[in-house]
């Protein structure tokens, strides 16, 4: 069914067709299960997501070991979460672009994928800077005390 045919349908007809075309979460638990499937897919299929997950565990572990303040731990956790969220979005964008252009090259597809990857890169660098500002002083104090 084309997007023009969907546009001319009433809302009730569109919702009915949508239920036939896509899985619709019937309740909150199913929504969480679908979300977890996305995270699981990214972890199993995306090397960079696994690397970012490992770095998150290391950063949070060092925060616990160095007994950083709650605010400092929150900053580390938030910046790490931002990186993981952007990596999930990057995976989603890459999948949609690949679905759209299939095996052909398109300059706009390259731009979309490169920009999504660039967002992850910038967030990763920001997360590294935040972790360094918070964890390095604690590590240095631990070494010299």
TACOR-V923959 format. One record per residue. N is the residue number from 0. RES is the residue in one letter. PHI is phi in radians with two decimals (NA if undefined). BURIAL is b if it has 9 or more other C-alpha atoms within 8 Angstrom, else e. Layout:
n=N res=RES phi=PHI burial=BURIAL
n=N res=RES phi=PHI burial=BURIAL
This chain:
n=0 res=X phi=NA burial=e
n=1 res=X phi=-1.38 burial=e
n=2 res=X phi=-1.17 burial=e
n=3 res=X phi=-1.23 burial=e
n=4 res=X phi=-1.16 burial=e
n=5 res=X phi=-1.11 burial=b
n=6 res=X phi=-1.13 burial=e
n=7 res=X phi=-1.46 burial=e
n=8 res=X phi=-1.44 burial=e
n=9 res=X phi=-1.23 burial=e
n=10 res=X phi=-1.08 burial=e
n=11 res=X phi=-1.11 burial=e
n=12 res=X phi=-1.14 burial=e
n=13 res=X phi=-1.11 burial=b
n=14 res=X phi=-1.08 burial=e
n=15 res=X phi=-1.05 burial=e
n=16 res=X phi=-1.17 burial=e
n=17 res=X phi=-1.08 burial=e
n=18 res=X phi=-1.08 burial=b
n=19 res=X phi=-1.36 burial=e
n=20 res=X phi=-1.62 burial=e
n=21 res=X phi=-2.29 burial=e
n=22 res=X phi=-1.28 burial=e
n=23 res=X phi=-1.97 burial=e
n=24 res=X phi=-1.18 burial=e
n=25 res=X phi=-1.42 burial=e
n=26 res=X phi=-2.73 burial=e
n=27 res=X phi=-1.11 burial=e
n=28 res=X phi=-1.08 burial=e
n=29 res=X phi=-1.14 burial=b
n=30 res=X phi=-1.05 burial=b
n=31 res=X phi=-1.11 burial=e
n=32 res=X phi=-1.09 burial=e
n=33 res=X phi=-1.09 burial=b
n=34 res=X phi=-1.10 burial=e
n=35 res=X phi=-1.11 burial=e
n=36 res=X phi=-1.04 burial=e
n=37 res=X phi=-1.14 burial=b
n=38 res=X phi=-1.12 burial=b
n=39 res=X phi=-1.08 burial=e
n=40 res=X phi=-1.03 burial=b
n=41 res=X phi=-1.08 burial=b
n=42 res=X phi=-1.13 burial=b
n=43 res=X phi=-1.34 burial=e
n=44 res=X phi=-1.91 burial=e
n=45 res=X phi=-2.00 burial=b
n=46 res=X phi=-0.98 burial=e
n=47 res=X phi=-1.14 burial=e
n=48 res=X phi=-1.11 burial=b
n=49 res=X phi=-1.13 burial=b
n=50 res=X phi=-1.10 burial=e
n=51 res=X phi=-1.13 burial=b
n=52 res=X phi=-1.12 burial=b
n=53 res=X phi=-1.06 burial=e
n=54 res=X phi=-1.14 burial=e
n=55 res=X phi=-1.12 burial=b
n=56 res=X phi=-1.08 burial=e
n=57 res=X phi=-1.12 burial=e
n=58 res=X phi=-1.08 burial=b
n=59 res=X phi=-1.17 burial=b
n=60 res=X phi=-1.10 burial=e
n=61 res=X phi=-1.14 burial=b
n=62 res=X phi=-1.06 burial=b
n=63 res=X phi=-1.17 burial=e
n=64 res=X phi=-1.07 burial=e
n=65 res=X phi=-1.49 burial=b
n=66 res=X phi=0.90 burial=e
n=67 res=X phi=-1.22 burial=b
n=68 res=X phi=-1.20 burial=e
n=69 res=X phi=-1.06 burial=e
n=70 res=X phi=-1.15 burial=e
n=71 res=X phi=-1.10 burial=b
n=72 res=X phi=-1.13 burial=b
n=73 res=X phi=-1.11 burial=e
n=74 res=X phi=-1.12 burial=b
n=75 res=X phi=-1.09 burial=b
n=76 res=X phi=-1.09 burial=b
n=77 res=X phi=-1.14 burial=e
n=78 res=X phi=-1.21 burial=b
n=79 res=X phi=-1.15 burial=b
n=80 res=X phi=-1.10 burial=b
n=81 res=X phi=-1.03 burial=b
n=82 res=X phi=-1.08 burial=b
n=83 res=X phi=-1.13 burial=b
n=84 res=X phi=-1.10 burial=e
n=85 res=X phi=-1.16 burial=b
n=86 res=X phi=-1.16 burial=b
n=87 res=X phi=-1.11 burial=b
n=88 res=X phi=-1.12 burial=b
n=89 res=X phi=-1.06 burial=b
n=90 res=X phi=-1.09 burial=b
n=91 res=X phi=-1.12 burial=e
n=92 res=X phi=-1.10 burial=b
n=93 res=X phi=-1.06 burial=b
n=94 res=X phi=-1.14 burial=e
n=95 res=X phi=-1.16 burial=e
n=96 res=X phi=-1.10 burial=b
n=97 res=X phi=-1.09 burial=b
n=98 res=X phi=-1.10 burial=e
n=99 res=X phi=-1.32 burial=e
n=100 res=X phi=-1.63 burial=b
n=101 res=X phi=0.95 burial=e
n=102 res=X phi=-1.65 burial=e
n=103 res=X phi=-1.73 burial=e
n=104 res=X phi=-1.65 burial=e
n=105 res=X phi=-2.47 burial=e
n=106 res=X phi=-1.05 burial=e
n=107 res=X phi=-1.18 burial=e
n=108 res=X phi=-1.12 burial=b
n=109 res=X phi=-1.07 burial=b
n=110 res=X phi=-1.08 burial=e
n=111 res=X phi=-1.04 burial=b
n=112 res=X phi=-1.20 burial=b
n=113 res=X phi=-1.16 burial=e
n=114 res=X phi=-1.16 burial=e
n=115 res=X phi=-1.10 burial=b
n=116 res=X phi=-1.16 burial=b
n=117 res=X phi=-1.11 burial=e
n=118 res=X phi=-1.08 burial=b
n=119 res=X phi=-1.14 burial=b
n=120 res=X phi=-1.05 burial=e
n=121 res=X phi=-1.10 burial=e
n=122 res=X phi=-1.11 burial=b
n=123 res=X phi=-1.12 burial=b
n=124 res=X phi=-1.14 burial=e
n=125 res=X phi=-1.10 burial=b
n=126 res=X phi=-1.11 burial=b
n=127 res=X phi=-1.11 burial=e
n=128 res=X phi=-1.11 burial=e
n=129 res=X phi=-1.05 burial=b
n=130 res=X phi=-1.08 burial=b
n=131 res=X phi=-1.12 burial=e
n=132 res=X phi=-1.08 burial=e
n=133 res=X phi=-1.53 burial=b
n=134 res=X phi=-1.47 burial=b
n=135 res=X phi=-1.02 burial=b
n=136 res=X phi=-1.02 burial=e
n=137 res=X phi=-1.14 burial=b
n=138 res=X phi=-1.14 burial=b
n=139 res=X phi=-1.14 burial=e
n=140 res=X phi=-1.03 burial=e
n=141 res=X phi=-1.14 burial=e
n=142 res=X phi=-1.18 burial=e
n=143 res=X phi=-1.63 burial=e
n=144 res=X phi=-1.78 burial=e
